[in-house]
Amino acid sequence: MKKLTIEQLIGAKDKKDKFKVKEVYIESLDGSVLIQKCKDEVILNAMDSITKNDNVVNMVQIFKELIYKSIPLFKNDELLKAYEVAEPIDIVSALLELGEIMTVGNEILKLYGFDGLEDEIKN
């Protein structure tokens, strides 16, 4: 087992801080959007809700909220007005296919180190 040094721990800070945004391709839109890092509480609340409500309907709703909070472009007032959504979070369903909501939601969680969540929900 490798013992860490102070230099490696300091270097890890730069690596952790490096994720501020990530580009994700959305096939139905034929383009990419930027996922922006949000507060840890948003991710933790999403994880908590997913594990408490382990069905797909709830997971999609949780992912819609997570996507809305993580993609600044989706919060644009002009976009929301153009799509005439009842609630701002509904822009996610208006723009993305159902499968894309699941894919993008999982991509966001992976950025925070949560991987394989969809397999846990299925089992």
C-alpha positions as CSV (number, residue, x, y, z in Angstrom):
1,M,0.0,0.0,0.0
2,K,1.3,3.4,-1.0
3,K,1.8,6.0,1.7
4,L,0.7,9.5,0.8
5,T,2.9,12.5,1.2
6,I,2.0,16.1,2.0
7,E,2.9,17.1,-1.6
8,Q,0.5,14.5,-3.0
9,L,-2.3,15.7,-0.7
10,I,-1.7,19.3,-1.7
11,G,-1.7,18.2,-5.4
12,A,-5.1,16.4,-4.8
13,K,-6.6,19.8,-3.9
14,D,-5.9,21.1,-7.4
15,K,-7.4,18.0,-8.9
16,K,-10.5,18.3,-6.8
17,D,-10.9,22.0,-7.6
18,K,-10.4,21.3,-11.3
19,F,-13.9,20.1,-11.8
20,K,-16.0,23.3,-12.1
21,V,-17.6,22.5,-15.4
22,K,-17.9,19.5,-17.7
23,E,-19.2,19.4,-21.3
24,V,-21.8,16.7,-22.0
25,Y,-23.2,15.9,-25.4
26,I,-27.0,15.7,-25.8
27,E,-27.9,13.6,-28.9
28,S,-31.5,14.9,-29.4
29,L,-30.3,18.5,-29.3
30,D,-27.2,17.6,-31.4
31,G,-24.9,19.6,-29.2
32,S,-23.3,19.8,-25.8
33,V,-24.1,21.7,-22.6
34,L,-21.9,22.5,-19.7
35,I,-22.5,20.9,-16.3
36,Q,-21.5,23.2,-13.6
37,K,-20.5,22.0,-10.1
38,C,-23.2,22.8,-7.6
39,K,-23.2,22.8,-3.8
40,D,-22.6,19.5,-2.1
41,E,-26.0,19.8,-0.3
42,V,-27.8,19.6,-3.7
43,I,-26.0,16.3,-4.5
44,L,-26.4,14.9,-1.0
45,N,-30.1,15.7,-1.0
46,A,-30.5,14.0,-4.5
47,M,-28.6,10.9,-3.3
48,D,-30.7,10.8,-0.1
49,S,-33.9,11.1,-2.1
50,I,-32.8,8.4,-4.6
51,T,-32.0,5.9,-2.0
52,K,-35.2,6.5,0.0
53,N,-37.4,6.5,-3.1
54,D,-35.9,3.7,-5.2
55,N,-38.3,3.7,-8.1
56,V,-37.7,5.1,-11.6
57,V,-40.5,7.7,-11.5
58,N,-39.0,9.3,-8.4
59,M,-35.5,9.0,-9.8
60,V,-36.4,10.8,-13.0
61,Q,-37.9,13.7,-11.0
62,I,-34.8,13.9,-8.8
63,F,-32.6,13.8,-11.9
64,K,-34.7,16.6,-13.5
65,E,-34.0,18.8,-10.5
66,L,-30.4,17.9,-10.4
67,I,-30.0,18.6,-14.1
68,Y,-31.8,21.9,-13.8
69,K,-29.5,23.0,-11.0
70,S,-26.4,21.8,-12.7
71,I,-26.9,23.2,-16.2
72,P,-26.9,27.1,-16.1
73,L,-28.1,27.3,-19.7
74,F,-31.4,25.6,-18.7
75,K,-32.2,28.5,-16.3
76,N,-32.2,31.1,-19.0
77,D,-35.4,33.3,-18.7
78,E,-35.7,33.6,-22.5
79,L,-35.6,29.8,-22.9
80,L,-38.1,29.2,-20.2
81,K,-40.5,31.8,-21.7
82,A,-40.1,30.3,-25.2
83,Y,-41.0,26.8,-24.0
84,E,-43.8,28.1,-21.8
85,V,-43.1,25.7,-19.0
86,A,-45.3,25.7,-15.9
87,E,-42.4,25.3,-13.6
88,P,-38.7,26.1,-14.5
89,I,-37.7,22.5,-13.8
90,D,-40.0,21.3,-16.5
91,I,-37.6,22.7,-19.1
92,V,-35.6,19.5,-18.6
93,S,-38.4,17.3,-19.9
94,A,-39.1,19.8,-22.6
95,L,-35.5,19.7,-23.9
96,L,-34.4,16.1,-23.1
97,E,-35.7,12.7,-24.0
98,L,-36.5,10.4,-21.0
99,G,-33.4,8.3,-21.5
100,E,-31.2,11.4,-21.8
101,I,-32.5,12.6,-18.4
102,M,-31.3,9.3,-16.9
103,T,-28.0,9.5,-18.7
104,V,-27.2,13.1,-17.9
105,G,-28.4,12.6,-14.3
106,N,-26.0,9.7,-13.9
107,E,-23.2,11.7,-15.6
108,I,-23.6,14.4,-13.0
109,L,-23.5,11.9,-10.1
110,K,-20.4,10.3,-11.6
111,L,-18.6,13.7,-11.5
112,Y,-19.1,13.6,-7.7
113,G,-17.8,10.0,-7.4
114,F,-21.2,8.3,-7.4
115,D,-21.0,5.6,-10.0
116,G,-23.2,2.6,-10.8
117,L,-26.2,4.1,-9.1
118,E,-28.6,2.9,-11.8
119,D,-27.6,-0.7,-11.1
120,E,-28.3,-0.3,-7.4
121,I,-31.7,1.1,-8.1
122,K,-32.6,-1.9,-10.4
123,N,-31.6,-4.5,-7.8
